[in-house]
Amino acid sequence: MKRKLLLGSLALLSVFSIDTEAGEYPLRGGKSKKKAKPNLLREIPFQQEDSTKADSAYSPQEFKPSIQVGAIVHMMASYAQVGYPGSAPSTNGKPEDWVRGAMLYRGRIMVGGQLSRKGSFFLETELPKPIGSTPGGKNEQSGLIMLDCQYEHKFAEGFQVISGAQLVSGNRNGLQGAASLMANDFTFYQYAYNTFAFNPVGQPLRSNFGRDVGVNTRGLLFKSKLEYRLGVFLGRGLNGNDPLRTVGRLVYNFLDADRNFYYSGTNLGKGKTVSLGFGVDGQANYVNLGPDLFIDLPVGPGSITLNTAFQYVSGGTDTVSKFSYTRLIPNSTIQFGELGYYISSLKIQPWIRYENFTAAAVKEQTSGVPTDMFNKTHSSTVFGGGLNYFFNGYGTNLRLSYVTKSATTISATNPMETETKSYGQTWLQLQFFFF
């Protein structure tokens, strides 16, 4: 009954948030014909005007809906060691072998628009799998799937409602947009159990590239220094009676306000950002929580970017409930860090990244496997770095990187022993983006 009441309330909130105003595009005090920036949910950082101040000067009869269309494309060539996640197989499959690959890795079409002075929408498609070299061989064709589909209504700077399919995470890195990444790609572990990138035991949360369907609230308070997010989503969605997934986040911006719905991975010398956040993600007996810190400041001839996070993840110990995550998500910790420096005159940015996933499962979570063996074989480390060249900022850039992943597996000669191996990948990626 409580769940039905909650869903009913959220549905009513979404319905009554729709604005039916029509007319021409708002004019500032009726004097300027220059269009204000639409309040769109974007994949790229942008400076959004405080619409609560400007709205007072707008006449409802002057509004005219607007629309924007864009795309994000990532094309890459790789040279990877057999055993590196996502590498194409070689003829004999020996771990010491290196194989080449080339693919259209990411191809997104974006559509966004301002439906009313306070209401906007955002749609984004994606390739369900890369076109080109894949672990299963050459893939010559691929359809499109709906990735994001959101409606946002901005009641005020301190209260916005976003409904639909959207990125869901308690930490900053899990909420970054693809166009403004600093590293070559998203991290392995910041979407733990929430996307296709990291699946030691499947996809317990049944998300789509980190997206989930639900209703999210967000607000910027105290001169936009404090940001909150709180939403409910389907999560695993076994049936209509399972608990909802609840995700919350609180951030304090010490310097510039960060109004981006999808955060940036680097600001390329624009502004001064120091953000400290803490987030929680949970459903039934699953919980994922921890702090994160993002710093992007001008230093010397350029700007420095630091992005760090720590997470504690657990699926609990309840083995009876049908909604339990106990045997799907072990107790674990995740450490993540990126550091880069953008040299504005040269338009280059060297960077390094470190990630560590450490399993600390208890016996209820291992399905009979000895806990020591289970934890060793479910822990791994990623380390790497690269160099970015920005032809035109986020619009067009080239990224060269080398990343290694170290993991422990059961020995092929003695099943009672383990061995740790490292696999590497060289990655050259071209990005073009417009919106």
C-alpha positions as CSV (number, residue, x, y, z in Angstrom):
1,M,0.0,0.0,0.0
2,K,2.8,2.4,0.9
3,R,4.5,1.7,-2.4
4,K,1.3,2.3,-4.3
5,L,0.8,5.6,-2.6
6,L,4.4,6.7,-3.3
7,L,4.1,5.8,-7.0
8,G,0.8,7.6,-7.2
9,S,2.2,10.7,-5.6
10,L,5.2,10.8,-7.9
11,A,2.9,10.3,-11.0
12,L,0.7,13.2,-9.9
13,L,3.8,15.3,-9.4
14,S,5.0,14.6,-12.9
15,V,1.6,15.2,-14.5
16,F,1.1,18.6,-12.7
17,S,4.6,19.7,-13.5
18,I,3.8,20.0,-17.3
19,D,3.5,23.6,-18.4
20,T,1.0,24.3,-21.2
21,E,2.1,27.8,-21.9
22,A,2.4,28.8,-25.6
23,G,3.4,31.8,-27.6
24,E,6.8,33.2,-28.7
25,Y,10.2,32.7,-27.2
26,P,10.7,34.8,-24.0
27,L,12.2,38.3,-24.5
28,R,14.2,39.9,-21.7
29,G,11.9,42.8,-20.6
30,G,10.5,43.0,-24.1
31,K,13.6,44.8,-25.3
32,S,16.0,42.2,-26.6
33,K,15.2,39.6,-29.3
34,K,18.2,37.5,-28.4
35,K,17.1,34.0,-27.2
36,A,17.9,32.9,-23.7
37,K,19.8,29.6,-23.3
38,P,17.3,26.7,-23.1
39,N,17.4,24.8,-19.8
40,L,18.3,21.5,-21.4
41,L,19.6,18.3,-19.9
42,R,23.0,18.1,-21.7
43,E,25.9,15.8,-22.2
44,I,28.3,18.7,-22.0
45,P,29.1,21.3,-19.3
46,F,27.4,24.6,-19.8
47,Q,26.8,27.8,-17.9
48,Q,23.1,28.0,-17.2
49,E,21.4,31.3,-16.5
50,D,19.4,31.5,-13.3
51,S,16.0,31.3,-14.9
52,T,14.1,32.1,-11.7
53,K,15.4,35.7,-12.0
54,A,14.8,36.1,-15.7
55,D,11.3,34.5,-15.6
56,S,9.9,37.5,-13.8
57,A,10.5,39.6,-16.8
58,Y,9.0,37.1,-19.3
59,S,5.5,37.3,-20.6
60,P,3.8,33.9,-21.1
61,Q,2.4,35.0,-24.5
62,E,6.0,35.5,-25.8
63,F,7.2,32.0,-25.4
64,K,8.1,29.8,-28.4
65,P,9.3,26.2,-28.1
66,S,12.8,25.4,-29.3
67,I,14.6,22.3,-30.2
68,Q,18.3,21.2,-30.7
69,V,19.8,18.1,-32.4
70,G,23.3,16.8,-31.9
71,A,25.5,13.8,-31.8
72,I,28.4,12.2,-29.9
73,V,30.7,9.8,-31.9
74,H,33.7,7.9,-30.6
75,M,35.8,6.0,-33.2
76,M,38.7,4.0,-31.9
77,A,41.6,1.8,-32.9
78,S,43.2,-0.5,-30.3
79,Y,46.0,-2.9,-29.8
80,A,45.2,-5.1,-26.8
81,Q,46.5,-8.1,-25.0
82,V,44.3,-11.2,-25.1
83,G,42.4,-11.3,-21.8
84,Y,41.9,-7.5,-21.6
85,P,38.2,-6.9,-21.2
86,G,36.5,-6.3,-24.5
87,S,39.5,-7.3,-26.7
88,A,38.9,-9.3,-29.8
89,P,40.1,-13.0,-29.7
90,S,43.3,-14.1,-31.4
91,T,43.7,-17.3,-33.4
92,N,45.2,-19.2,-30.5
93,G,44.1,-17.1,-27.6
94,K,47.3,-17.1,-25.6
95,P,47.5,-14.4,-22.9
96,E,50.8,-13.1,-24.2
97,D,49.2,-12.4,-27.7
98,W,48.3,-8.9,-28.7
99,V,45.5,-8.3,-31.2
100,R,44.4,-5.2,-33.1
101,G,40.9,-3.8,-33.3
102,A,39.0,-0.9,-34.8
103,M,35.4,0.1,-34.1
104,L,32.7,2.7,-34.0
105,Y,32.6,2.5,-30.2
106,R,29.9,5.1,-29.4
107,G,27.4,6.7,-31.7
108,R,24.7,8.8,-30.0
109,I,22.0,11.0,-31.6
110,M,20.7,13.6,-29.2
111,V,17.5,15.7,-29.3
112,G,16.6,18.3,-26.7
113,G,14.2,21.1,-26.5
114,Q,12.5,23.7,-24.4
115,L,8.8,23.0,-24.2
116,S,7.9,25.8,-21.9
117,R,9.7,28.5,-19.9
118,K,10.3,25.9,-17.2
119,G,9.9,22.6,-19.0
120,S,12.5,20.8,-21.2
121,F,13.1,17.3,-22.6
122,F,16.2,15.3,-23.6
123,L,16.4,12.2,-25.8
124,E,19.6,10.2,-26.6
125,T,20.2,7.0,-28.5
126,E,23.1,4.6,-28.4
127,L,24.6,1.7,-30.3
128,P,23.8,-1.5,-28.3
129,K,27.2,-2.9,-29.3
130,P,30.2,-1.5,-31.2
131,I,30.5,-1.8,-35.0
132,G,33.7,-3.3,-36.0
133,S,36.1,-5.6,-34.1
134,T,34.4,-7.1,-31.0
135,P,35.2,-10.1,-28.7
136,G,32.8,-12.2,-30.8
137,G,34.4,-11.2,-34.1
138,K,33.6,-8.5,-36.6
139,N,30.2,-6.8,-36.1
140,E,29.1,-5.2,-39.3
141,Q,25.8,-3.7,-38.3
142,S,24.0,-2.4,-35.2
143,G,20.6,-0.9,-34.5
144,L,19.9,1.9,-32.1
145,I,18.5,1.8,-28.6
146,M,16.9,4.6,-26.5
147,L,19.5,5.6,-23.9
148,D,18.1,8.7,-22.2
149,C,14.5,9.9,-22.4
150,Q,13.8,12.6,-19.8
151,Y,11.4,15.4,-19.1
152,E,12.5,18.1,-16.6
153,H,10.3,20.8,-15.0
154,K,12.1,23.5,-13.1
155,F,9.7,24.9,-10.5
156,A,12.6,26.9,-9.1
157,E,16.3,26.9,-8.8
158,G,15.9,24.9,-5.5
159,F,13.4,22.3,-6.9
160,Q,13.4,20.5,-10.2
161,V,11.7,17.3,-11.2
162,I,13.3,14.9,-13.8
163,S,11.2,11.9,-14.9
164,G,12.1,9.1,-17.3
165,A,15.2,7.1,-18.2
166,Q,18.4,8.8,-16.9
167,L,21.8,8.1,-15.5
168,V,21.5,6.9,-11.9
169,S,24.3,6.9,-9.4
170,G,25.2,8.3,-6.0
171,N,28.7,9.4,-7.0
172,R,29.9,12.1,-9.4
173,N,31.8,9.8,-11.8
174,G,28.8,7.7,-12.3
175,L,26.9,10.8,-13.4
176,Q,29.4,12.2,-16.0
177,G,28.5,12.9,-19.5
178,A,30.3,11.1,-22.3
179,A,31.3,14.3,-24.2
180,S,33.4,15.8,-21.4
181,L,35.4,12.8,-20.1
182,M,39.0,13.4,-19.2
183,A,40.1,9.8,-19.7
184,N,39.6,7.7,-22.8
185,D,36.4,6.1,-21.4
186,F,34.2,5.7,-18.4
187,T,35.7,3.9,-15.4
188,F,35.5,0.1,-14.8
189,Y,34.0,0.3,-11.3
190,Q,32.1,3.5,-10.8
191,Y,29.1,1.9,-12.4
192,A,29.5,-1.3,-10.4
193,Y,26.7,-3.8,-11.0
194,N,24.8,-1.0,-12.9
195,T,25.9,-1.3,-16.5
196,F,27.5,-3.6,-19.1
197,A,31.1,-2.5,-18.3
198,F,31.6,-4.5,-15.1
199,N,29.8,-7.9,-14.6
200,P,31.6,-10.4,-12.4
201,V,28.2,-11.8,-11.4
202,G,25.9,-10.4,-14.1
203,Q,23.8,-7.3,-13.9
204,P,22.0,-7.3,-10.6
205,L,20.4,-3.9,-11.0
206,R,19.3,-4.5,-14.6
207,S,20.2,-1.1,-15.8
208,N,20.9,0.1,-19.4
209,F,24.4,1.6,-19.7
210,G,23.9,3.0,-16.1
211,R,20.4,4.3,-16.8
212,D,17.3,3.5,-14.9
213,V,13.7,4.6,-15.1
214,G,12.1,6.7,-12.4
215,V,11.5,10.1,-11.0
216,N,14.3,12.3,-9.7
217,T,14.3,15.6,-7.8
218,R,17.1,18.1,-7.8
219,G,17.8,21.5,-6.4
220,L,20.5,24.2,-6.0
221,L,20.4,26.1,-2.7
222,F,22.3,28.8,-1.0
223,K,23.4,30.7,-4.1
224,S,23.7,27.4,-5.9
225,K,26.5,26.2,-3.6
226,L,24.6,23.3,-2.2
227,E,23.1,20.7,-4.6
228,Y,20.8,17.8,-3.6
229,R,19.4,14.9,-5.7
230,L,16.9,12.4,-4.5
231,G,15.0,9.9,-6.7
232,V,13.2,6.6,-6.9
233,F,13.7,4.1,-9.7
234,L,12.7,0.6,-10.8
235,G,16.1,-1.0,-10.0
236,R,16.0,-4.8,-10.6
237,G,12.2,-4.8,-11.1
238,L,11.5,-8.5,-10.6
239,N,7.8,-7.9,-10.3
240,G,5.4,-5.2,-9.2
241,N,5.9,-5.8,-5.5
242,D,9.7,-5.5,-5.1
243,P,11.1,-2.4,-3.2
244,L,11.9,0.7,-5.2
245,R,15.5,1.7,-5.8
246,T,16.3,5.0,-3.9
247,V,19.3,7.1,-4.9
248,G,20.4,10.3,-3.2
249,R,23.2,12.7,-3.4
250,L,24.4,15.9,-1.6
251,V,27.1,18.2,-2.9
252,Y,28.7,21.4,-1.7
253,N,30.5,23.6,-4.3
254,F,33.1,25.7,-2.5
255,L,33.8,28.0,-5.5
256,D,31.8,28.2,-8.7
257,A,28.4,26.6,-8.8
258,D,28.1,23.4,-10.8
259,R,24.6,23.4,-12.5
260,N,25.3,20.5,-14.9
261,F,22.8,17.7,-14.7
262,Y,25.4,15.3,-16.1
263,Y,28.7,16.3,-14.6
264,S,31.9,17.1,-16.5
265,G,35.1,15.0,-16.3
266,T,37.3,18.1,-17.0
267,N,36.5,21.8,-17.6
268,L,39.4,22.6,-19.8
269,G,40.4,25.7,-17.8
270,K,36.8,27.1,-17.7
271,G,36.0,28.4,-14.2
272,K,37.0,27.3,-10.7
273,T,35.4,24.1,-9.3
274,V,35.9,22.4,-5.9
275,S,33.0,20.0,-5.2
276,L,32.7,17.6,-2.3
277,G,29.8,15.1,-2.4
278,F,28.3,12.1,-0.7
279,G,25.8,9.7,-2.2
280,V,23.7,6.7,-1.4
281,D,22.2,4.1,-3.7
282,G,20.0,1.3,-2.3
283,Q,17.3,-1.3,-3.0
284,A,16.1,-4.0,-0.6
285,N,19.4,-5.2,1.1
286,Y,21.7,-3.7,-1.5
287,V,23.6,-0.5,-0.6
288,N,26.3,1.6,-2.3
289,L,27.5,4.7,-0.5
290,G,30.6,6.9,-0.3
291,P,32.2,10.4,-0.8
292,D,33.7,12.0,-3.9
293,L,35.8,15.0,-4.5
294,F,36.2,17.0,-7.8
295,I,38.7,19.8,-8.3
296,D,39.3,21.8,-11.5
297,L,41.4,24.9,-11.0
298,P,43.6,27.2,-13.1
299,V,47.3,26.5,-12.2
300,G,50.2,28.1,-14.1
301,P,49.8,27.9,-17.9
302,G,46.8,25.7,-17.7
303,S,44.4,24.0,-15.3
304,I,44.6,20.9,-13.1
305,T,41.8,18.3,-12.7
306,L,41.4,15.9,-9.8
307,N,38.5,13.5,-9.6
308,T,38.4,11.0,-6.7
309,A,35.9,8.7,-5.1
310,F,35.5,5.9,-2.5
311,Q,32.6,3.5,-2.3
312,Y,31.4,0.8,0.0
313,V,29.1,-1.7,-1.7
314,S,27.1,-4.6,-0.1
315,G,24.4,-7.0,-1.0
316,G,23.7,-7.9,2.6
317,T,23.4,-11.3,4.2
318,D,19.8,-12.2,3.8
319,T,19.6,-15.4,1.8
320,V,15.8,-16.0,2.2
321,S,14.1,-13.0,0.6
322,K,13.3,-13.2,-3.1
323,F,14.4,-9.6,-3.4
324,S,17.8,-10.3,-1.8
325,Y,21.1,-9.2,-3.5
326,T,23.2,-11.3,-1.1
327,R,24.5,-13.8,-3.7
328,L,24.6,-11.1,-6.5
329,I,26.7,-8.4,-4.9
330,P,29.5,-9.2,-2.3
331,N,30.8,-6.8,0.3
332,S,33.4,-4.7,-1.5
333,T,35.2,-1.3,-1.6
334,I,36.0,0.8,-4.6
335,Q,38.8,3.4,-4.9
336,F,39.0,5.7,-7.9
337,G,41.3,8.6,-8.9
338,E,42.0,10.6,-12.0
339,L,44.6,13.4,-12.3
340,G,45.2,15.5,-15.4
341,Y,46.7,18.8,-16.4
342,Y,45.4,20.9,-19.4
343,I,47.9,23.1,-21.1
344,S,45.8,25.7,-22.8
345,S,48.3,27.1,-25.2
346,L,49.2,23.7,-26.6
347,K,45.6,22.2,-26.2
348,I,47.0,19.0,-24.7
349,Q,46.1,17.2,-21.5
350,P,48.2,14.4,-20.0
351,W,46.3,12.3,-17.4
352,I,46.6,9.2,-15.2
353,R,44.0,7.0,-13.6
354,Y,43.9,4.5,-10.8
355,E,41.0,2.2,-9.8
356,N,40.8,-0.7,-7.3
357,F,38.0,-3.1,-6.6
358,T,38.5,-5.1,-3.4
359,A,36.0,-7.9,-2.6
360,A,35.4,-8.6,1.1
361,A,32.6,-11.1,0.9
362,V,31.3,-13.1,3.8
363,K,30.3,-16.8,3.6
364,E,26.6,-16.0,2.8
365,Q,27.7,-14.2,-0.4
366,T,30.0,-16.8,-1.9
367,S,27.7,-19.7,-2.8
368,G,29.9,-22.2,-1.1
369,V,33.3,-20.9,-2.5
370,P,35.8,-20.4,0.3
371,T,35.7,-16.7,1.2
372,D,39.5,-16.2,0.8
373,M,39.5,-17.7,-2.7
374,F,36.3,-15.8,-3.7
375,N,37.7,-12.5,-2.6
376,K,41.0,-12.9,-4.4
377,T,39.3,-13.9,-7.7
378,H,36.8,-11.0,-7.5
379,S,39.3,-8.3,-6.8
380,S,41.2,-6.3,-9.5
381,T,43.1,-3.1,-10.2
382,V,43.2,-0.8,-13.2
383,F,46.0,1.7,-13.9
384,G,46.8,3.8,-16.9
385,G,47.3,7.1,-18.5
386,G,47.1,9.0,-21.7
387,L,47.4,12.2,-23.7
388,N,44.5,14.2,-25.1
389,Y,44.7,16.8,-27.9
390,F,41.7,19.1,-28.3
391,F,41.3,20.5,-31.8
392,N,38.2,22.3,-30.6
393,G,37.5,21.6,-27.0
394,Y,34.8,18.9,-26.5
395,G,33.8,19.4,-30.1
396,T,36.7,17.5,-31.7
397,N,39.6,15.8,-29.9
398,L,42.0,12.9,-30.1
399,R,42.9,10.7,-27.2
400,L,45.8,8.2,-26.9
401,S,46.0,6.0,-23.8
402,Y,47.5,2.9,-22.3
403,V,45.7,1.1,-19.6
404,T,46.4,-2.2,-17.7
405,K,44.1,-4.4,-15.7
406,S,45.5,-6.8,-13.1
407,A,43.2,-9.6,-11.8
408,T,43.6,-12.8,-9.9
409,T,42.3,-16.1,-11.3
410,I,42.4,-19.7,-10.3
411,S,45.5,-21.5,-11.5
412,A,45.2,-23.6,-14.6
413,T,47.5,-26.2,-13.1
414,N,46.3,-26.3,-9.5
415,P,42.7,-25.4,-8.7
416,M,43.6,-24.7,-5.1
417,E,46.0,-21.9,-6.0
418,T,45.6,-18.5,-7.6
419,E,47.7,-16.5,-10.0
420,T,47.7,-12.8,-10.8
421,K,48.0,-11.5,-14.3
422,S,48.0,-8.1,-16.0
423,Y,46.6,-7.3,-19.4
424,G,47.2,-4.1,-21.4
425,Q,45.5,-2.1,-24.0
426,T,46.6,0.8,-26.2
427,W,43.7,3.0,-27.3
428,L,43.5,5.8,-29.9
429,Q,40.1,7.5,-30.0
430,L,38.6,10.3,-32.1
431,Q,35.7,12.2,-30.7
432,F,33.4,14.6,-32.5
433,F,30.5,16.2,-30.7
434,F,27.9,18.9,-31.4
435,F,24.7,20.0,-29.8
